[in-house]
Amino acid sequence: MEPHEPLVGVIGFDLCEMDADGLVGPPGGKRALDYEFCIPAGAGFAAQVRAIDATARLSPGSPGRVGCGPDEVLVLGNTHRPDFAFVLQQLAGLPYVERIERAWFE
């Protein structure tokens, strides 16, 4: 995938690592890549994100590793879908999304 302007500087991981289904890893060990980002608190922002990504999970009160502030909501998503690049491009193009980082769960 060729990076589009909204992706440059906002997406903190390499989309070229993923296959056409949004999975990373070796054959026989493929998995989805989870990502996280912050949005301002408010139903309108959440609705706009969910209109782009119906699977987005909101975690109010959690800063995540991206460090959401008290007036922000953590959003979690993953790349396990054929339109992952389009979804990430649309999310990265939102004026209030500063960065989208890979989420690591321990």
C-alpha positions as CSV (number, residue, x, y, z in Angstrom):
1,M,0.0,0.0,0.0
2,E,1.2,3.5,-0.9
3,P,1.1,5.9,2.1
4,H,-1.4,8.7,1.6
5,E,-0.9,12.1,3.1
6,P,-3.1,11.6,6.2
7,L,-1.2,8.4,7.1
8,V,2.2,10.0,7.0
9,G,3.1,11.0,10.6
10,V,-0.1,9.8,12.1
11,I,0.1,6.0,11.8
12,G,2.9,4.8,14.0
13,F,3.4,1.4,12.4
14,D,4.2,0.0,8.9
15,L,1.1,-1.0,7.0
16,C,3.3,-2.8,4.4
17,E,3.8,-5.6,7.0
18,M,0.2,-6.7,6.6
19,D,-1.3,-9.0,4.1
20,A,-4.5,-8.3,2.2
21,D,-6.6,-9.4,5.2
22,G,-4.8,-7.1,7.6
23,L,-2.8,-9.9,9.3
24,V,0.9,-9.9,10.2
25,G,3.4,-12.6,10.9
26,P,4.7,-15.8,9.4
27,P,2.6,-18.3,7.5
28,G,0.9,-20.5,10.1
29,G,1.3,-17.7,12.7
30,K,-0.7,-14.8,11.3
31,R,-2.5,-12.4,13.6
32,A,-4.3,-9.1,13.5
33,L,-2.5,-6.0,14.6
34,D,-4.3,-4.1,17.4
35,Y,-4.0,-0.3,17.4
36,E,-5.0,2.5,19.8
37,F,-5.6,6.3,19.6
38,C,-7.3,9.1,21.5
39,I,-10.3,11.1,20.6
40,P,-11.9,14.0,22.5
41,A,-14.7,13.0,24.9
42,G,-18.2,13.5,23.5
43,A,-20.8,11.5,21.8
44,G,-20.3,13.3,18.5
45,F,-16.6,12.2,18.2
46,A,-17.4,8.6,19.2
47,A,-20.2,8.5,16.6
48,Q,-17.9,9.8,13.9
49,V,-15.2,7.2,14.7
50,R,-17.8,4.4,14.8
51,A,-19.2,5.5,11.5
52,I,-15.7,4.8,10.0
53,D,-15.0,1.7,12.2
54,A,-18.0,-0.1,13.5
55,T,-15.7,-2.4,15.5
56,A,-14.0,0.4,17.4
57,R,-14.0,-0.2,21.2
58,L,-14.1,2.9,23.4
59,S,-12.4,2.8,26.8
60,P,-13.2,6.0,28.7
61,G,-11.0,6.6,31.7
62,S,-8.1,4.5,30.4
63,P,-5.0,6.4,29.1
64,G,-3.7,3.4,27.1
65,R,-0.1,3.5,26.1
66,V,-0.8,6.5,23.9
67,G,-1.5,8.5,27.0
68,C,-5.0,9.8,26.5
69,G,-5.7,12.8,28.8
70,P,-8.7,13.3,31.2
71,D,-10.8,15.0,28.4
72,E,-10.1,12.2,25.9
73,V,-11.3,8.6,25.3
74,L,-9.1,5.7,24.3
75,V,-10.2,3.9,21.2
76,L,-9.0,0.4,20.3
77,G,-9.3,-1.4,17.0
78,N,-7.6,-4.0,14.9
79,T,-6.7,-4.7,11.3
80,H,-8.4,-8.0,10.8
81,R,-10.5,-7.0,7.8
82,P,-9.8,-6.5,4.1
83,D,-10.5,-2.8,4.3
84,F,-8.1,-2.1,7.1
85,A,-6.0,0.3,5.1
86,F,-9.0,2.4,4.1
87,V,-10.3,2.4,7.7
88,L,-6.9,3.5,9.1
89,Q,-6.6,6.2,6.4
90,Q,-10.1,7.6,7.3
91,L,-9.3,7.6,11.0
92,A,-5.9,9.2,10.4
93,G,-7.6,11.9,8.4
94,L,-9.8,13.0,11.3
95,P,-8.6,16.4,12.5
96,Y,-8.6,15.4,16.2
97,V,-6.7,12.1,15.8
98,E,-3.0,13.0,16.4
99,R,-1.5,9.5,16.2
100,I,-2.5,5.9,15.9
101,E,-0.1,3.5,17.6
102,R,0.2,-0.3,17.8
103,A,-1.5,-1.6,20.9
104,W,0.5,-4.2,23.0
105,F,-1.5,-6.3,25.4
106,E,0.4,-8.1,28.2
